[in-house]
Amino acid sequence: MRQVDLVVVGGGPSGISTALHVHAAAPGLSLLVLEKERYPREKICAGGIGARAFRILDKLGVTIECPMVKLDAIALRLGGETIVTHQKDLGVVVRRVEFDHALANQAIARGIEVRDGCAVETIAVGDDGVQVTTAGGEQIRARAIVGADGIGGIVRRQTGFPRGELRAQAVELDTEGVTQDLPRDTIVFDFDARDLNGYTWDFPTLVGGAPMICRGAYVIRNLGPDDARARIATYLTARGLDPKRYRHKQFAERGFEPGAEISIPRVLLVGEAAGIDIATGEGIGQAIEYGAIAGPYLARAFAADRLRFSDWQSTVHGHHLGRQLRIRHAAYRWLFGPRRATVERVLPQLPALFRVAVQDFAGVPMSKLALLRGAGQFLAAVSREKMRD
């Protein structure tokens, strides 16, 4: 039986980021990443990544070389208005089949063992360690395990975590551009359909080097019944596109739930296995940030032989990522709930707060003046709404 200190299950952004940050913080730990698919493997995802994620990787000297569409603006369609906020180099759009492979190669180049095509069959957690059996019959003994294998991952299923309640459905497809599209340095979140418990989107992308638009519909399922496929069909038809011409790709997402456990003794969850932003479905940048928190945390835990991970939840909550996830969790019912009409009236009055949110996505220092202006705009908007009522 092979012995290692840590097994990371899942070779996507959260798993590889965790491995990179563990290796940087504790290079003496023996570390193994198990990915069930073979790279380059397709991962259905719109592919938007805020520059914050690249700033995190830069600190490790990690540079990702893959095709990207650079972004300088985010547009929000709401109540018939389009609000565009500009921020130079705020992020990129990638294809996950290319990005994940390039990120994994960065880990391999640093001497981290990443085994693709290696699915996990069983996981048994004991008082003195974790035993992993692969689909090929290999037995691996580890002191701890990280679940970075997403919404339906085997780590959650076999180690006793509940299923979780906060889930979303998304359908995406790639089309040619149309005349009403915004410039290719802009991603669009469209909230114009007031009865939609979510939004539709337009992201500029590159498919085999050709400029295309990734369009999709995102539906939060626990807010009520809805059909993302029907929603994207309506969205395309309104733009003169025939939905039947395009390959529809469907996926699910797990939302971060502030009270939910994300660790048990010797088992720690990161990325979508732990939960991502349910309000927007943003996941790649948050997955990388999970890894940046988990790396030093695991290094300290192994050094002290304290592998119960009882403070992992409070560690995440006390970090920028945890604060962001809790704010967005609190906001999703407000954004998509019965006060939608109020939201449509208030949000266009808050350009300074949009500026702050975009700066946060880009990972640049947020302007204190913008924060003050945003607070003033929010208070003024709330006062107007109270007078209206």
C-alpha positions in Angstrom: 0.0 0.0 0.0 1.4 3.4 -1.0 1.8 5.9 1.8 1.5 9.7 1.3 0.7 12.7 3.6 -2.1 14.2 1.5 -4.4 13.1 -1.3 -6.2 15.7 -3.3 -9.2 14.3 -5.2 -10.0 16.5 -8.2 -7.6 18.1 -10.7 -9.6 21.2 -11.5 -8.7 24.8 -10.3 -9.5 24.2 -6.6 -7.6 20.9 -6.5 -4.5 22.1 -8.4 -4.5 25.5 -6.5 -4.6 23.6 -3.2 -1.7 21.4 -4.3 0.3 24.3 -5.5 -0.2 26.3 -2.3 0.5 23.2 -0.1 3.7 22.5 -2.0 4.8 26.2 -1.6 4.0 26.3 2.1 5.3 22.8 3.0 7.5 21.3 0.2 8.4 18.4 2.4 4.9 16.9 2.5 4.2 14.0 0.1 1.3 15.0 -2.1 -0.8 13.2 -4.7 -3.5 14.7 -6.9 -6.0 12.2 -8.5 -8.1 13.3 -11.5 -10.6 10.8 -12.9 -10.5 12.2 -16.5 -7.6 12.5 -18.9 -6.3 16.0 -19.7 -7.2 17.9 -21.7 -10.7 17.1 -20.5 -13.8 19.2 -21.3 -15.4 21.0 -18.4 -18.7 22.8 -19.1 -18.3 26.3 -17.8 -18.7 29.9 -19.1 -15.1 30.4 -18.3 -15.0 33.9 -16.7 -12.1 34.5 -14.3 -11.5 37.7 -12.4 -8.0 39.0 -12.4 -7.9 38.4 -8.6 -7.3 34.7 -9.3 -4.2 35.5 -11.5 -2.9 37.8 -8.8 -3.1 34.9 -6.4 -1.2 32.6 -8.8 1.3 35.3 -9.5 2.5 35.2 -5.9 3.6 31.6 -6.5 5.2 32.4 -9.8 2.5 30.5 -11.7 1.7 31.8 -15.2 -1.0 30.2 -17.3 -0.4 30.0 -21.0 -3.7 29.3 -22.9 -6.1 31.2 -25.2 -7.9 33.9 -23.4 -10.3 36.8 -24.2 -9.2 39.8 -22.1 -11.9 41.8 -20.3 -12.1 45.5 -19.5 -15.8 45.9 -18.6 -18.9 44.2 -17.0 -22.4 45.1 -18.2 -25.6 44.6 -16.3 -28.9 44.6 -18.0 -31.7 45.3 -15.6 -35.2 46.8 -16.0 -34.6 47.8 -19.6 -31.3 49.6 -18.8 -27.7 48.5 -19.5 -25.1 49.6 -16.9 -21.5 49.2 -18.0 -18.6 49.5 -15.6 -15.1 49.7 -17.0 -12.0 48.4 -15.3 -8.8 47.8 -17.3 -7.6 44.2 -17.3 -10.4 43.1 -14.9 -10.2 39.4 -16.0 -10.4 37.0 -18.9 -12.7 34.3 -20.4 -11.1 30.9 -21.0 -12.1 27.5 -22.2 -11.8 25.1 -19.3 -10.5 22.3 -21.5 -7.4 24.5 -22.1 -7.1 26.4 -18.8 -7.3 23.4 -16.5 -4.7 21.5 -18.5 -2.3 24.4 -18.4 -2.8 24.9 -14.7 -2.2 21.1 -14.0 1.0 21.3 -16.1 2.2 24.1 -13.8 1.8 21.8 -10.8 3.6 19.0 -12.6 6.5 21.3 -13.5 6.9 22.0 -9.8 7.3 18.3 -9.0 3.7 17.7 -7.8 2.4 14.3 -8.8 -0.8 14.7 -10.7 -2.3 11.5 -12.0 -5.0 11.9 -14.6 -7.3 9.1 -15.7 -7.2 7.8 -12.1 -10.7 7.7 -10.7 -11.3 7.1 -7.0 -13.5 4.0 -6.2 -13.7 4.1 -2.4 -12.7 6.3 0.6 -12.5 5.0 4.1 -11.7 7.5 6.9 -10.3 6.2 10.2 -8.9 7.6 13.4 -5.4 7.3 12.1 -5.7 8.1 8.4 -7.6 7.7 5.2 -7.5 4.8 2.8 -8.2 5.4 -0.9 -8.8 2.8 -3.5 -8.6 3.7 -7.1 -10.7 2.3 -9.9 -7.6 0.4 -11.0 -7.4 -1.3 -7.6 -4.4 0.6 -6.2 -4.5 1.2 -2.4 -3.3 4.5 -1.1 -2.9 5.4 2.6 -2.9 9.1 3.5 -2.9 11.2 6.7 -5.7 13.4 5.2 -7.7 14.0 2.1 -9.0 17.1 0.3 -12.2 16.9 -1.7 -11.9 19.1 -4.7 -14.1 17.1 -7.0 -17.1 19.3 -7.4 -20.8 19.1 -6.8 -21.2 15.4 -7.2 -17.8 14.3 -6.0 -17.0 11.0 -4.4 -15.4 12.7 -1.3 -18.7 14.3 -0.2 -20.7 11.2 -1.0 -18.5 8.7 0.8 -17.3 10.6 3.9 -20.7 11.6 5.3 -21.4 15.1 4.2 -25.0 16.0 3.5 -26.2 16.6 0.0 -26.8 20.3 0.5 -29.8 22.3 -0.5 -28.6 25.3 -2.5 -28.2 24.3 -6.1 -28.4 25.9 -9.5 -28.9 24.7 -13.1 -27.1 26.2 -16.0 -27.3 25.7 -19.8 -24.7 27.2 -22.1 -23.9 27.1 -25.8 -21.5 28.9 -28.2 -22.9 31.0 -31.1 -21.7 33.6 -33.6 -22.0 37.2 -32.7 -25.0 39.4 -33.4 -25.4 43.1 -34.0 -26.7 43.9 -30.5 -23.7 42.3 -28.8 -21.5 44.6 -26.8 -17.8 44.9 -27.5 -15.7 41.7 -27.0 -13.9 43.1 -24.0 -17.2 43.1 -22.1 -19.1 40.3 -20.3 -22.9 40.7 -19.9 -25.2 39.6 -17.1 -28.8 40.0 -18.3 -31.5 40.3 -15.6 -34.2 41.7 -17.8 -36.5 38.6 -17.5 -38.1 39.6 -14.2 -39.7 36.1 -13.7 -36.4 34.3 -14.0 -34.8 33.1 -10.8 -31.4 33.9 -12.1 -30.0 35.5 -15.3 -28.8 35.0 -18.8 -25.3 35.8 -20.0 -23.1 36.7 -23.0 -19.4 36.0 -22.6 -16.9 36.5 -25.5 -14.9 33.4 -26.0 -12.5 31.6 -28.4 -13.5 28.2 -29.8 -10.6 26.6 -31.7 -9.2 30.1 -32.2 -12.5 31.5 -33.6 -14.2 34.4 -31.9 -17.6 33.2 -30.6 -20.1 34.2 -27.8 -20.8 31.8 -25.0 -24.4 32.4 -24.1 -26.3 30.7 -21.2 -29.1 30.7 -18.6 -28.5 30.3 -14.9 -31.4 29.2 -12.7 -31.4 28.9 -8.9 -33.5 25.8 -8.4 -34.5 26.2 -4.7 -36.3 29.5 -5.5 -38.9 27.7 -7.6 -39.4 25.5 -10.7 -37.8 26.8 -13.9 -36.1 25.5 -17.0 -32.8 26.8 -18.1 -33.1 25.2 -21.6 -36.4 27.0 -22.2 -34.9 30.2 -20.9 -31.9 30.1 -23.2 -34.1 29.2 -26.2 -36.2 32.4 -25.5 -33.0 34.5 -25.1 -31.5 33.2 -28.4 -34.8 33.7 -30.4 -35.0 37.3 -29.3 -31.6 37.8 -30.8 -32.4 36.2 -34.1 -30.6 32.9 -33.3 -32.1 29.5 -33.8 -31.6 27.4 -30.6 -31.7 24.1 -32.6 -28.5 25.0 -34.4 -26.3 24.9 -31.3 -25.1 22.2 -29.0 -26.6 22.7 -25.5 -24.3 21.9 -22.5 -26.0 21.6 -19.1 -24.4 21.5 -15.7 -25.3 22.0 -12.0 -23.6 24.1 -9.3 -23.6 23.9 -5.5 -24.0 27.1 -3.6 -22.1 28.0 -0.5 -24.2 27.7 2.7 -22.8 29.6 5.6 -23.8 27.1 8.3 -22.9 23.9 6.4 -19.9 21.9 7.5 -17.0 21.8 5.0 -14.7 19.5 7.0 -14.6 16.5 9.2 -11.6 14.9 10.9 -9.0 14.2 8.2 -11.3 15.5 5.4 -11.4 19.0 4.0 -13.5 20.4 1.2 -12.6 23.2 -1.2 -14.0 24.7 -4.4 -17.4 23.7 -5.5 -17.3 20.7 -3.2 -17.5 23.2 -0.3 -19.7 25.7 -2.2 -19.4 28.7 -4.5 -21.3 32.0 -5.0 -24.9 31.1 -5.6 -26.0 34.6 -6.7 -23.8 34.6 -9.9 -22.4 31.1 -10.1 -18.9 32.5 -10.2 -16.5 29.6 -9.4 -13.1 29.5 -11.0 -11.6 32.5 -9.2 -13.1 31.3 -6.0 -11.8 27.8 -6.5 -8.3 29.2 -6.8 -8.8 31.4 -3.7 -10.0 28.3 -1.8 -6.6 26.7 -2.6 -4.7 29.8 -1.5 -6.4 29.5 1.9 -6.1 25.7 2.2 -2.4 25.5 1.3 -1.0 27.4 4.4 -3.8 26.0 6.6 -2.9 22.4 5.7 0.8 23.1 6.1 0.2 24.4 9.7 -2.1 21.4 10.4 0.4 18.8 9.3 3.2 20.5 11.2 1.2 20.4 14.4 -0.4 17.0 13.6 -3.8 18.6 14.1 -5.8 17.0 11.4 -9.3 17.3 12.8 -9.8 20.5 10.7 -12.4 21.7 13.2 -11.5 25.4 12.4 -11.5 25.1 8.6 -15.0 26.6 8.4 -14.1 29.6 10.6 -10.8 30.0 8.7 -12.7 30.3 5.4 -15.3 32.6 6.9 -12.6 35.0 8.2 -11.0 35.3 4.8 -11.9 37.6 1.9 -13.4 34.6 0.1 -15.7 33.7 3.1 -16.9 37.3 3.5 -17.7 37.5 -0.2 -19.6 34.2 -0.2 -21.6 35.2 2.8 -22.5 38.6 1.3 -23.6 37.0 -1.9 -25.5 34.3 -0.1 -27.4 37.0 1.7 -28.1 38.9 -1.5 -29.4 36.1 -3.8 -33.0 36.1 -2.4 -33.0 39.9 -2.5 -31.8 39.8 -6.1 -34.2 37.1 -7.4 -37.0 37.2 -4.8 -40.4 38.9 -4.5 -38.7 42.4 -4.2 -37.3 42.1 -7.7 -39.1 45.3 -8.8 -37.5 47.2 -6.0 -34.1 45.9 -6.9 -34.6 47.0 -10.5 -35.3 50.6 -9.3 -32.5 50.7 -6.7 -29.5 49.1 -8.4 -29.2 51.6 -11.3 -28.8 54.3 -8.6 -25.6 52.6 -7.2 -22.8 53.1 -9.8 -20.2 53.5 -7.0 -21.1 50.1 -5.5 -20.8 48.5 -9.0 -17.4 50.1 -9.2 -16.4 48.5 -5.9 -17.7 45.1 -6.9 -15.8 45.2 -10.2 -12.6 46.2 -8.5 -13.0 43.3 -6.1 -13.5 40.9 -9.1 -10.3 42.4 -10.6 -8.4 42.0 -7.3 -7.3 45.7 -7.2 -7.4 47.8 -4.1 -10.9 49.1 -3.7 -11.3 52.8 -3.6 -12.3 54.2 -0.2 -13.9 57.1 -1.9 -16.0 54.7 -4.0 -17.0 52.8 -0.9 -18.1 56.1 0.7 -20.0 57.2 -2.4 -21.6 53.7 -2.7 -22.7 53.9 0.9 -24.2 57.4 0.3 -25.9 56.2 -2.9 -27.4 53.2 -1.1 -28.7 55.2 1.8 -30.2 57.8 -0.6 -31.8 55.0 -2.7 -33.3 53.3 0.4 -34.7 56.6 1.6 -36.4 57.2 -1.7 -37.9 53.7 -1.6 -39.3 54.3 1.9 -40.9 57.6 0.7 -42.3 55.7 -2.3 -43.9 53.1 0.0 
